[in-house]
Amino acid sequence: METGMRTCQSCGMPMGREEDFGTEADGALSKDYCTYCYQNGAFTEPGATIDGMAERCGAIMSQLYAIPARNAKRFSREQLLCLKRWAGREIATCESCGMPLARDEDAGTEADGSRSVRYCTYCYRNGAYAEPDLTREGAVERYAPMMAANLGIPIEKAEAMVQQYLSTLPRWRDQSR
């Protein structure tokens, strides 16, 4: 299996290296789940709940980005709701901003008017980026203040968080800081 950059569909961990991926019953790498959540074709914690996972992921986010624990848990739960294990289906995300494409109206449009399967309506319209000159650094400057306000964290922590997240998205992956 070609690994590429994926997101664990149980906990949301970015998976970019082979060792990040869990394994199927036949020993093959799982395309959906990380090594912490999935081994030998089964969840490592089959009885896990979304609230328990939000607690665990929130603690990690709180430690990494100085997010108050309550805000980190809330944010983690919001993110988990879009993952296959908890949503019951894999929900694509915008390859530019990361917004979940959960509903048809969330999707941008291709040049022929069809629904984009890669980008949201805010980032992509009529087959082109809504802001073609936007750089990754410009996106960080735009999104970090909203993230800081939403999570109650210093702007520097929000910038680091947004920078890290954007680096996992196809539009920004190859752009240097």
N, CA and C of each residue as an Amber inpcrd file, in Angstrom:
protein
   531
   0.8460000  -1.1860000   0.0000000   0.0000000   0.0000000   0.0000000
   0.8850000   1.2410000   0.0000000   0.5470000   2.1940000  -0.8370000
   1.2390000   3.4820000  -0.8030000   0.6600000   4.2660000   0.3630000
   1.5310000   4.7010000   1.2610000   1.0430000   5.3450000   2.4730000
   0.6250000   6.7880000   2.2300000   1.4970000   7.6280000   1.6980000
   1.1690000   9.0370000   1.5380000   0.8390000   9.6590000   2.8790000
   0.1610000  10.7800000   2.8690000  -0.2650000  11.4360000   4.1100000
  -1.7390000  11.1090000   4.3070000  -2.0610000  10.5080000   5.4190000
  -3.4280000  10.1520000   5.7670000  -3.7050000  10.6170000   7.1950000
  -4.9460000  10.5330000   7.5820000  -5.3560000  10.8570000   8.9430000
  -6.0110000   9.6240000   9.5310000  -5.6200000   9.2660000  10.7370000
  -6.2550000   8.1290000  11.4060000  -7.7460000   8.4250000  11.5400000
  -8.5530000   7.4890000  11.0990000  -9.9990000   7.6560000  11.1190000
 -10.6250000   7.2580000  12.4600000  -9.7730000   7.1420000  13.4830000
 -10.2510000   6.8970000  14.8390000  -9.8700000   8.0440000  15.7700000
  -8.5930000   8.4640000  15.7110000  -8.1160000   9.4990000  16.6440000
  -7.7180000  10.8080000  15.9650000  -7.5580000  10.8020000  14.6410000
  -7.1940000  12.0200000  13.9230000  -5.7060000  12.2610000  13.7880000
  -4.8690000  11.3230000  14.2540000  -3.4190000  11.4990000  14.1590000
  -2.9800000  11.5170000  12.6930000  -2.1230000  12.4770000  12.3180000
  -1.5580000  12.4460000  10.9670000  -0.6670000  11.2090000  10.8140000
  -0.7980000  10.5350000   9.6760000   0.0070000   9.3460000   9.4080000
   0.7620000   9.5740000   8.1010000   2.0630000   9.7500000   8.1950000
   2.8670000   9.9840000   7.0050000   3.9860000   8.9830000   6.8260000
   4.3830000   8.3340000   7.9070000   5.4580000   7.3400000   7.8500000
   4.8510000   5.9500000   8.0070000   5.4910000   4.9700000   7.4260000
   4.9720000   3.6050000   7.4760000   4.6770000   3.1540000   8.9070000
   5.5500000   3.5160000   9.8320000   5.3630000   3.0780000  11.2210000
   4.1700000   3.7400000  11.9140000   3.5860000   4.7660000  11.3120000
   2.4020000   5.4090000  11.8810000   1.1340000   4.5840000  11.6610000
   1.1370000   3.7400000  10.6340000  -0.0580000   3.0140000  10.2290000
  -0.2630000   1.7470000  11.0490000  -1.5270000   1.4670000  11.3940000
  -1.8740000   0.2130000  12.0430000  -1.7900000  -0.9200000  11.0330000
  -2.1510000  -2.1150000  11.4580000  -2.0660000  -3.2800000  10.5730000
  -3.3970000  -4.0140000  10.4960000  -3.6280000  -4.6110000   9.3330000
  -4.7950000  -5.4590000   9.1180000  -4.4880000  -6.8630000   9.6350000
  -5.4820000  -7.7390000   9.6430000  -5.3120000  -9.1050000  10.1430000
  -4.2420000  -9.8640000   9.3630000  -4.0840000  -9.5400000   8.0650000
  -3.0810000 -10.2260000   7.2380000  -1.6990000  -9.5900000   7.3290000
  -1.5510000  -8.5840000   8.1850000  -0.2670000  -7.9110000   8.3630000
  -0.0640000  -6.6970000   7.4780000  -0.9560000  -6.4900000   6.5050000
  -0.8580000  -5.3190000   5.6260000  -1.1330000  -4.0510000   6.4310000
  -0.5790000  -2.9450000   5.9560000  -0.8390000  -1.6680000   6.6190000
  -2.2970000  -1.2660000   6.4340000  -2.8890000  -0.7370000   7.4740000
  -4.2490000  -0.2210000   7.4030000  -4.2150000   1.1350000   6.7190000
  -5.1130000   1.3660000   5.7880000  -5.1780000   2.6760000   5.1380000
  -5.9610000   3.6800000   5.9810000  -6.6770000   3.1730000   6.9910000
  -7.5740000   4.0310000   7.7560000  -7.1330000   4.3640000   9.1740000
  -6.3560000   3.4910000   9.8060000  -6.1220000   3.6500000  11.2370000
  -4.6430000   3.6070000  11.6090000  -4.3030000   4.3360000  12.6620000
  -2.9170000   4.4170000  13.1280000  -2.5320000   3.2120000  13.9830000
  -1.2540000   3.1030000  14.2230000  -0.7180000   1.9900000  15.0050000
  -1.2040000   1.9920000  16.4520000  -1.5760000   3.1380000  16.9810000
  -2.0610000   3.2100000  18.3590000  -3.5150000   2.7470000  18.4840000
  -4.2800000   2.9140000  17.4120000  -5.7070000   2.5840000  17.4530000
  -6.0440000   1.2100000  16.8800000  -5.1560000   0.6570000  16.0340000
  -5.5440000  -0.5210000  15.2590000  -4.3580000  -1.4400000  15.0280000
  -4.4790000  -2.6870000  15.4540000  -3.4280000  -3.6950000  15.2630000
  -4.0690000  -5.0310000  14.9040000  -3.4530000  -5.7190000  13.9430000
  -3.9120000  -7.0670000  13.5670000  -5.3970000  -7.1160000  13.2090000
  -5.8790000  -6.0680000  12.5240000  -7.2530000  -6.0500000  12.0360000
  -8.3110000  -5.7250000  13.0670000  -7.8990000  -5.1960000  14.2100000
  -8.8760000  -4.8770000  15.2560000  -8.4530000  -3.6120000  16.0030000
  -9.4500000  -2.9280000  16.5340000  -9.1430000  -1.7610000  17.3480000
  -8.4260000  -2.2010000  18.6110000  -7.4360000  -1.4410000  19.0210000
  -6.7020000  -1.7650000  20.2440000  -7.5790000  -1.5630000  21.4730000
  -8.5640000  -0.6830000  21.3600000  -9.5460000  -0.4630000  22.4330000
 -10.9420000  -0.5240000  21.8170000 -11.4730000  -1.7380000  21.6300000
 -12.7630000  -1.8650000  20.9480000 -13.9170000  -1.1760000  21.6750000
 -13.8140000  -1.0020000  22.9540000 -14.8790000  -0.3600000  23.7180000
 -14.7270000   1.1400000  23.8670000 -13.7630000   1.7170000  23.1740000
 -13.5400000   3.1640000  23.2860000 -14.7860000   3.9320000  22.8660000
 -14.9910000   5.0650000  23.5000000 -16.1050000   5.9500000  23.1440000
 -15.5370000   7.2400000  22.5650000 -16.3720000   7.9700000  21.8750000
 -15.9190000   9.2420000  21.3150000 -15.5320000  10.2100000  22.4350000
 -16.2450000  10.1760000  23.5380000 -15.9070000  11.0670000  24.6480000
 -14.5690000  10.6880000  25.2740000 -14.3220000   9.4010000  25.4050000
 -13.0320000   8.9480000  25.9280000 -11.8940000   9.3180000  25.0040000
 -12.1320000   9.1640000  23.6950000 -11.1050000   9.5210000  22.7180000
 -10.8790000  11.0340000  22.7300000 -11.9490000  11.8160000  22.8550000
 -11.8170000  13.2750000  22.9190000 -11.0190000  13.6860000  24.1480000
 -11.2300000  12.9960000  25.2400000 -10.4710000  13.2740000  26.4700000
  -8.9780000  13.0390000  26.2310000  -8.6540000  11.8930000  25.6420000
  -7.2610000  11.5310000  25.3850000  -6.6180000  12.4790000  24.3630000
  -7.3100000  12.7100000  23.2490000  -6.7640000  13.5990000  22.2150000
  -6.6790000  15.0360000  22.7240000  -7.6750000  15.4510000  23.4890000
  -7.6600000  16.7900000  24.0610000  -6.4710000  17.0070000  24.9740000
  -6.1210000  15.9860000  25.7520000  -4.9570000  16.1000000  26.6460000
  -3.6770000  16.3070000  25.8430000  -3.5630000  15.6150000  24.7150000
  -2.3820000  15.7760000  23.8580000  -2.3600000  17.1740000  23.2580000
  -3.5100000  17.6220000  22.7340000  -3.5910000  18.9580000  22.1370000
  -3.3050000  20.0370000  23.1820000  -3.8120000  19.8420000  24.3820000
  -3.5840000  20.7940000  25.4650000  -2.1000000  20.9080000  25.7740000
  -1.4400000  19.7760000  25.8300000  -0.0060000  19.7650000  26.1210000
   0.8070000  20.3950000  24.9880000   0.4700000  20.0730000  23.7530000
   1.2390000  20.5810000  22.6110000   1.0680000  22.0810000  22.3880000
  -0.1670000  22.5730000  22.5630000  -0.4630000  23.9450000  22.1620000
  -0.9860000  24.8360000  23.2910000  -0.8720000  24.4010000  24.5300000
  -1.3030000  25.1780000  25.6970000  -2.7820000  25.5630000  25.6260000
  -3.5950000  24.6430000  25.1140000  -5.0350000  24.8650000  25.0430000
  -5.6350000  24.4960000  26.4010000  -6.4930000  25.3480000  26.9610000
  -7.1740000  24.9510000  28.1920000  -7.8690000  23.5960000  27.9870000
  -7.7890000  22.7310000  28.9820000  -8.2600000  21.3420000  28.8530000
  -9.6930000  21.2410000  28.3250000 -10.5800000  22.0430000  28.8410000
 -11.9840000  21.9850000  28.4070000 -12.1160000  22.3290000  26.9260000
 -11.4120000  23.3680000  26.4820000 -11.4560000  23.7610000  25.0750000
 -10.8210000  22.7010000  24.1870000  -9.7420000  22.1040000  24.6570000
  -9.0520000  21.0700000  23.8780000  -9.9460000  19.8530000  23.6890000
 -10.6600000  19.4640000  24.7310000 -11.5660000  18.3160000  24.6210000
 -12.7090000  18.6310000  23.6610000 -13.2780000  19.8260000  23.7710000
 -14.3710000  20.2340000  22.8700000 -13.9010000  20.2280000  21.4240000
 -12.7390000  20.8260000  21.1710000 -12.1850000  20.8860000  19.8260000
 -11.9200000  19.4740000  19.2950000 -11.3260000  18.6310000  20.1180000
 -11.0280000  17.2580000  19.6990000 -12.3080000  16.5070000  19.3500000
 -13.3270000  16.6770000  20.1480000 -14.5910000  15.9820000  19.8730000
 -15.1840000  16.4410000  18.5450000 -15.1300000  17.7410000  18.2740000
 -15.6320000  18.2660000  17.0000000 -14.8910000  17.6320000  15.8270000
 -13.5820000  17.4880000  15.9610000 -12.7750000  16.8920000  14.9000000
 -13.0770000  15.3990000  14.7480000 -13.2480000  14.7080000  15.8530000
 -13.5080000  13.2630000  15.8250000 -14.8430000  12.9300000  15.1610000
 -15.8180000  13.8020000  15.2890000 -17.1430000  13.5430000  14.7170000
 -17.1080000  13.3190000  13.2090000 -16.0600000  13.7800000  12.5460000
 -15.9470000  13.6470000  11.0940000 -15.1200000  12.4360000  10.6750000
 -14.6650000  11.6400000  11.6280000 -13.8260000  10.4910000  11.3070000
 -14.6640000   9.2250000  11.1680000 -14.1940000   8.3310000  10.3100000
 -14.9160000   7.1120000   9.9470000 -15.4130000   6.3030000  11.1480000
 -14.5730000   6.1190000  12.1490000 -14.9690000   5.3000000  13.3010000
 -16.1920000   5.8800000  14.0030000 -16.2890000   7.1910000  14.0550000
 -17.3510000   7.8430000  14.8170000 -18.4990000   8.3060000  13.9280000
 -18.2160000   8.6520000  12.6810000 -19.2580000   9.1130000  11.7610000
 -19.9370000   7.9460000  11.0420000 -19.2760000   6.7840000  11.0250000
 -19.8190000   5.6330000  10.3190000 -19.4940000   5.6340000   8.8380000
 -18.7780000   6.6380000   8.3930000 -18.3380000   6.7420000   6.9940000
 -17.1440000   7.6730000   6.9480000 -16.3470000   7.5450000   5.9060000
 -15.2180000   8.4630000   5.7640000 -15.7250000   9.7420000   5.1150000
 -15.4310000  10.8540000   5.7350000 -15.8440000  12.1570000   5.2240000
 -14.6030000  12.8490000   4.6820000 -14.6380000  13.1760000   3.3990000
 -13.5090000  13.8740000   2.7810000 -13.3510000  15.2510000   3.4140000
 -12.1400000  15.7840000   3.3600000 -11.8860000  17.1400000   3.8450000
 -11.2900000  17.9640000   2.7200000 -11.5160000  19.2580000   2.7750000
 -10.9750000  20.1750000   1.7810000  -9.4530000  20.0840000   1.7930000
  -8.8670000  19.9200000   0.6280000  -7.4200000  19.7950000   0.5110000
  -6.6990000  21.1310000   0.6400000  -7.4550000  22.2080000   0.8750000
  -6.8630000  23.5220000   1.0720000  -6.9840000  23.9910000   2.5200000
  -8.1860000  23.8900000   3.1090000  -8.3810000  24.3850000   4.4800000
  -8.6860000  23.2890000   5.4960000  -9.0400000  22.1040000   5.0260000
  -9.3340000  21.0040000   5.9280000 -10.7860000  20.9030000   6.3630000
 -11.6490000  21.7740000   5.8650000 -13.0640000  21.7200000   6.2320000
 -13.6620000  20.3840000   5.7950000 -14.4490000  19.7470000   6.6600000
 -15.1100000  18.5000000   6.2600000 -16.1100000  18.7600000   5.1310000
 -16.1220000  17.8810000   4.1530000 -17.0750000  17.9720000   3.0470000
 -18.2190000  17.0010000   3.3450000 -18.9040000  17.2520000   4.4370000
 -19.9270000  16.3380000   4.9390000 -21.2220000  16.4000000   4.1340000
 -21.5190000  17.5560000   3.5530000 -22.7570000  17.7400000   2.7900000
 -22.4160000  18.2060000   1.3850000 -23.2910000  17.9560000   0.4340000
 -23.0460000  18.3860000  -0.9420000 -22.7780000  19.8840000  -1.0180000
 -23.5020000  20.6600000  -0.2250000 -23.3420000  22.1190000  -0.2880000
 -22.0120000  22.6030000   0.2840000 -21.2740000  21.7360000   0.9610000
 -19.9470000  22.0990000   1.4620000 -18.9030000  22.1080000   0.3510000
 -19.1670000  21.3960000  -0.7250000 -18.1820000  21.2230000  -1.7970000
 -18.1240000  22.4290000  -2.7230000 -16.9150000  22.7280000  -3.1880000
 -16.7290000  23.7430000  -4.2110000 -17.2130000  23.2060000  -5.5490000
 -16.9870000  23.9750000  -6.6080000 -17.4440000  23.5480000  -7.9340000
 -16.2890000  23.5050000  -8.9220000 -16.3780000  22.5400000  -9.8300000
 -15.4160000  22.4270000 -10.9230000 -15.8350000  23.3780000 -12.0400000
 -14.9880000  23.5360000 -13.0470000 -15.2610000  24.4560000 -14.1510000
 -16.5650000  24.1040000 -14.8690000 -16.9000000  22.8160000 -14.9290000
 -18.1300000  22.3850000 -15.6040000 -19.3680000  22.4720000 -14.7050000
 -19.1950000  22.9980000 -13.4920000 -20.3050000  23.1500000 -12.5610000
 -20.5280000  21.9600000 -11.6500000 -19.8070000  20.8770000 -11.8840000
 -19.9630000  19.7010000 -11.0230000 -19.3330000  19.9520000  -9.6570000
 -19.7180000  19.1220000  -8.7090000 -19.2380000  19.2380000  -7.3390000
 -17.7880000  18.7790000  -7.2510000 -16.9540000  19.5560000  -6.5880000
 -15.5600000  19.1730000  -6.3520000 -15.5210000  18.1300000  -5.2440000
 -14.7050000  17.1110000  -5.4270000 -14.5330000  16.1080000  -4.3750000
 -13.2890000  16.4110000  -3.5500000 -12.5820000  17.5030000  -3.9000000
 -11.3240000  17.8240000  -3.2280000 -11.3430000  19.1230000  -2.4300000
 -12.2320000  20.0390000  -2.7630000 -12.1810000  21.3640000  -2.1480000
 -13.5580000  21.8500000  -1.7140000 -13.5620000  22.7130000  -0.6940000
 -14.8160000  23.2770000  -0.1870000 -15.2280000  24.5050000  -0.9970000
 -16.4440000  24.9370000  -0.7460000 -17.0100000  26.0770000  -1.4590000
 -16.2920000  27.3920000  -1.1440000 -15.6360000  27.4700000   0.0060000
 -14.9270000  28.6920000   0.3720000 -13.5740000  28.7990000  -0.3310000
 -12.9840000  27.6660000  -0.6580000 -11.6360000  27.6520000  -1.2380000
 -11.6110000  27.4840000  -2.7500000 -12.6990000  26.9680000  -3.3400000
 -12.6340000  26.5480000  -4.7410000 -13.9820000  26.7440000  -5.4190000
 -13.9750000  27.5380000  -6.4950000 -15.2010000  27.7950000  -7.2500000
 -14.8950000  27.8280000  -8.7380000 -15.7760000  27.2390000  -9.5100000
 -15.6540000  27.2510000 -10.9720000 -14.3040000  26.7310000 -11.4550000
 -13.8000000  25.7000000 -10.7830000 -12.5710000  25.0470000 -11.2210000
 -11.2940000  25.7680000 -10.8560000 -11.3640000  26.7260000  -9.9410000
 -10.1570000  27.4790000  -9.5630000 -10.2180000  27.8400000  -8.0780000
  -9.0480000  28.0510000  -7.5010000  -9.0020000  28.5040000  -6.1140000
  -9.6770000  29.8620000  -6.0070000 -10.4400000  30.0640000  -4.9580000
 -11.0890000  31.3510000  -4.7130000 -10.0370000  32.4370000  -4.4870000
  -8.9100000  32.0500000  -3.8990000  -7.7890000  32.9660000  -3.6740000
  -6.5140000  32.3120000  -4.2220000  -6.2930000  32.4220000  -5.5160000
  -5.1620000  31.7150000  -6.1310000  -3.7920000  32.1830000  -5.6440000
  -3.7000000  33.3920000  -5.1550000  -2.4080000  33.9160000  -4.7000000
  -2.1510000  33.6780000  -3.2110000  -3.0800000  33.0440000  -2.5280000
  -2.9080000  32.7760000  -1.1050000  -1.7660000  31.7850000  -0.9020000
  -0.8390000  32.1390000  -0.0280000   0.2780000  31.2560000   0.3120000
  -0.0350000  30.5370000   1.6180000   0.7580000  29.5420000   1.9440000
   0.5550000  28.8540000   3.2210000   0.7400000  29.8340000   4.3780000
   1.7490000  30.6840000   4.2860000   1.9690000  31.6750000   5.3440000
   0.7770000  32.6270000   5.4470000   0.2160000  33.0200000   4.3060000
  -0.9720000  33.8660000   4.3170000  -2.1650000  33.1670000   4.9470000
  -2.2880000  31.8740000   4.6780000  -3.3670000  31.0920000   5.2840000
  -3.1800000  31.0030000   6.7970000  -1.9450000  30.8230000   7.2420000
  -1.6710000  30.7840000   8.6850000  -2.0760000  32.1140000   9.3120000
  -1.6950000  33.2150000   8.6780000  -2.0370000  34.5410000   9.2030000
  -3.5470000  34.7540000   9.2690000  -4.2740000  34.1700000   8.3290000
  -5.7270000  34.3230000   8.2970000  -6.4160000  33.4330000   9.3310000
  -6.0110000  32.1680000   9.4160000  -6.7190000  31.2000000  10.2580000
  -6.2880000  31.2190000  11.7220000  -5.0460000  31.5630000  12.0060000
  -4.5420000  31.4930000  13.3900000  -5.3120000  32.3950000  14.3650000
  -5.6430000  33.6390000  14.0160000  -6.3980000  34.4600000  14.9750000
  -7.7600000  33.8540000  15.3370000  -8.4260000  33.2400000  14.3510000
  -9.7100000  32.5880000  14.6360000  -9.5020000  31.3980000  15.5730000
  -8.4470000  30.6270000  15.3250000  -8.1470000  29.4640000  16.1550000
  -7.7860000  29.9020000  17.5740000  -6.9840000  30.9610000  17.6850000
  -6.5920000  31.4680000  19.0080000  -7.8210000  31.8940000  19.8030000
  -8.7290000  32.6150000  19.1600000  -9.9390000  33.0790000  19.8420000
 -10.8480000  31.9090000  20.2210000 -11.0090000  30.9610000  19.3170000
 -11.8800000  29.8070000  19.5590000 -11.3720000  28.9210000  20.6910000
 -10.0530000  28.7470000  20.7730000  -9.4810000  27.8260000  21.7510000
  -8.9380000  28.5060000  23.0030000  -8.8690000  29.8410000  22.9850000
  -8.3520000  30.5560000  24.1500000  -6.8620000  30.3550000  24.3450000
  -6.1080000  30.4360000  23.2390000  -4.6560000  30.2170000  23.3010000
  -3.9120000  31.4180000  22.7290000  -2.6380000  31.5600000  23.0840000
  -1.8370000  32.6440000  22.5160000  -1.7140000  32.4910000  20.9970000
  -1.6310000  33.6010000  20.3140000  -1.5510000  33.5950000  18.8550000
  -0.3710000  32.7610000  18.3590000   0.7460000  32.7820000  19.0740000
   1.9260000  32.0200000  18.6430000   1.6330000  30.5260000  18.6330000
   0.8910000  30.0520000  19.6230000   0.5190000  28.6320000  19.6810000
  -0.4580000  28.3010000  18.5580000  -1.3970000  29.2120000  18.3010000
  -2.3570000  28.9980000  17.2160000  -1.6440000  28.9670000  15.8680000
  -0.6660000  29.8380000  15.6860000   0.1020000  29.8360000  14.4360000
   0.8250000  28.5080000  14.2440000   1.4380000  28.0020000  15.3050000
   2.1400000  26.7130000  15.2180000   1.1600000  25.5880000  14.8980000
   0.0020000  25.6280000  15.5170000  -1.0130000  24.6020000  15.3010000
  -1.5240000  24.6230000  13.8580000  -1.8480000  25.8010000  13.3590000
  -2.3490000  25.9350000  11.9940000  -1.2540000  25.5690000  10.9920000
  -0.0350000  26.0150000  11.2440000   1.0920000  25.6840000  10.3600000
   1.2520000  24.1650000  10.2480000   1.2140000  23.4870000  11.3800000
   1.3430000  22.0250000  11.3890000   0.2100000  21.3800000  10.6020000
  -1.0090000  21.8140000  10.8570000  -2.1580000  21.2080000  10.1880000
  -2.1140000  21.4520000   8.6800000  -1.8660000  22.6890000   8.2750000
  -1.8330000  22.9840000   6.8450000  -0.7590000  22.1760000   6.1240000
   0.3390000  21.8900000   6.8090000   1.4240000  21.1340000   6.1660000
   1.0010000  19.7160000   5.8020000  -0.1260000  19.2470000   6.3430000
  -0.6150000  17.9090000   6.0090000  -1.5930000  17.9290000   4.8370000
  -2.0290000  19.1070000   4.4050000  -3.0160000  19.2160000   3.3360000
  -2.3310000  19.3410000   1.9770000  -2.8600000  18.6610000   0.9530000
  -2.1990000  18.6450000  -0.3570000  -1.8660000  20.0160000  -0.9420000
  -2.7400000  21.0000000  -0.7920000  -2.4450000  22.3120000  -1.3890000
  -1.1650000  22.9170000  -0.8240000  -0.8860000  22.6850000   0.4460000
   0.2100000  23.3580000   1.1330000   1.3980000  22.4560000   1.4280000
   1.2410000  21.1650000   1.2600000   2.2470000  20.1980000   1.7060000
   3.6480000  20.5050000   1.1880000   3.7650000  20.8970000  -0.0460000
   5.0920000  21.1010000  -0.6250000   5.6040000  22.5290000  -0.5270000
   4.7990000  23.4240000   0.0390000   5.2530000  24.8100000   0.2000000
   6.0910000  24.9320000   1.4630000   7.2150000  25.5710000   1.3480000
   8.0160000  25.8070000   2.5590000   7.4250000  26.9830000   3.3120000
   7.7880000  27.0860000   4.5520000   7.3050000  28.1650000   5.4170000
   7.8100000  29.4510000   4.9070000
